[in-house]
Amino acid sequence: DIDTYLFIANNEKKELSEAEIRSFISEQFSPSGPIPTVYTAIVQSPFKFYITTNYDTNIEDAYKLIHGKTLEVVLPSASYRIFDLIRDSQPFVFKIHGCSKLGRDMIISYDDYLRIIYLNRKFRYILSSILAMNDVLYLGYGHSDPNINRYLEFEKMIFNEGSMKRYTFVKKDDFPFTLKSRLYSSGISSIKIS
């Protein structure tokens, strides 16, 4: 279970330097080979911005390939930039778990979640505002991260059923009750695909 891994990461993180952690994340999550087609499809869709918990740079790389320009990366410590980017209609990717290329604001342990997501009110307010004012399509989010699940359930309680629409793709033949329950409790509608 992810909570157990996060607590283990707390202990392991104390034994490693920041440089060793950055190096490990970069090695494990830096893309290699061609950009997966799902990312080129995503950046060709009419989204204003992207929010991801992935460390990799697939969204940014696909955006550069398709649009010929750099997509601004926003990390939690610079979340204050988001409102300016939205106001200026400037596309961006908000990497709420950090970025393998930049090596900052990495969420890899339970303490990181506490520091970056739960104790950082500015980050929470900005993310809440984004979610309250925009329809959201969740891609690749398996709903197995209890911290993100709790956050989404909290957002649903605050903004109630009348808030913006939430969607995700699920496999028609692989849609277990636990996933249905998680989606329902987070206010996310499922779009079944083959």
N, C-alpha and C positions, 0 to 999 in steps of 0.2 A: 504494500500500500504506500502511496506517495508520502503521507505524513511520516511514516517510518523512515523512508529515504531522506526526507528533509532533516529529521533529527540526526541521522547518521552523518549527513553532510555537515551539520553544525560541528560535530566533533572532528571530522576530517579537515574541515576548513581551518581549524585552529592550528593544524600541523603543517599547513602549506603557506607559502608566501603568496602575495597578490599576483606576482609575475607567474608563478607556477599555475595558479588557477586560471589566469588569462590564457596561458599557453595551452592548457588542457582543453578549455572551452573552444579555443580557436582550432585546435587539431580535430576535435570531435565534431564540431558543428560548422566548419567552413565548407561551403559547397565544393564538390569536385565533379567534373564532367559537365555534360550539357544541363542547362536549366530545365527542370521538369515542366512539361507542357501546361500543367495546371496553373503554374505561376504566370506564364505568358497569357493564358486565358483570363486570369484574374485582373492583370493590369490593363487588359484591353476592355474590361467592363467599366461602366460609367461610375465608379466609386470616387467619392471626394477624397477619401483617405483610407488607410489600412491600419488596423490594430492587430498586433501579433504577440504571442508568447514565445515564438520561435527565436532562437539565437542566430540562426543562419541568415544569409543575405540574399536568399532566393527572390524575395519580392523586389528588393532594390535592383538586383542584377537583371531581372526580367523587365522592370520598368525602363532601365537604361537601354536595354536591347530594343524594346518596342518603341519607346518615345524619343530615344536619342538624347535624353538629359537625365541628370541625377535626381533621384527622389530624396528629399530631406528625411533624415533619420532623427527621430525625437526619442530620447531616453527619459526615464522617470525624473531624473534630476533637472531636466530642461523642459518639463511638461508645461511650464508657463508659456512657451512658444506656441502652443497649439492654438490658442484663440486668435493670435495674430495670423497664423497660417490659414485658419478657416476663414477669417475675415477677408484675407487677400486672395481667397480661392486658390491657394497654393497646395498641391498634393503633398502628402507626407506619409510616413509609416511610423506609428507609435509602437516602439518595442518595449513592452511593459516588463519583460524579463531580462532585458539587456541585449547586447549584440556581440557576436563572436568576433567581428572585425574591430569594433571600437573597444571592447574589453572593459566597459564601465557599466555600473548599475546592474550587475549580474545577480539574478535571484537563483541561488542554487541551494540555499539552506532555509530552515525555518526562521532563523534570525533575520535573514534577508527579507523574507516576506513581512515580518514584523516591521522592520526598519523602512523598507521602501513602499510597501502597500498600506499596511495598517496604521503606522504611526505618522506617515507623511500626509497630513490633511490636504495640502495643496494638490497633491497627486490624486487623492480620492475625489476631491471636488471637481477637478478637471475631467477625470474619467466619468464621473457621474453625469456631468453636464453633457459630455459627448454622447453618452448612452441615452440620456433623456431627450436629446434633440434630433436624433438620427435613427432611421431604420438600420438594422444590423443584420448582416449575413455572416454567420460563423462558419468558417471553413477549417477543416482539419482539427477542430477542437473536439476531442473525444469525451469530454465531460468527466474525466477521471481525476482532475486536479481539484481536491477538496477546497483549497483556498479560493480558486476562481469560482467554483460552484457556490460557495458561501457568499462571495461578493455579488454574484449575479442574483441570488435569491434575495439578498439584502436590497439590491436595486429594485427588484420587482416589488418588494414590500413598500418601499418609499414611493415609487411612481405608480404603483397599482396597475391594474389591467389596462387602463386607458393610455398608457405610454406608447412610445413608438413600437413598431413591429420588430420582432426578432425571428430569424429563420436559421435553419441549418439543414444540410443534406444528410440523409441517412440511407443506408443500403436497405432496399425493400426486403431482402431475404435475411438480413442480419440486424434485427431491431428488437433487442431484448427488453423485457419489462423494466429492468433497472434503468436503462437509457431513456425509455419513455417517461419514467417517473422523474428523472433528473431534468429532462427537457421541460416537462410540465411545471415542475416546481420553480424553474428559472424563467418561465413565461416564453419559451422558445418553441415556435411551430416547426414541425419537421416537413421537409420536402423529400418524398421517397424517390430514390433513383435505383436503377438496376445495377 
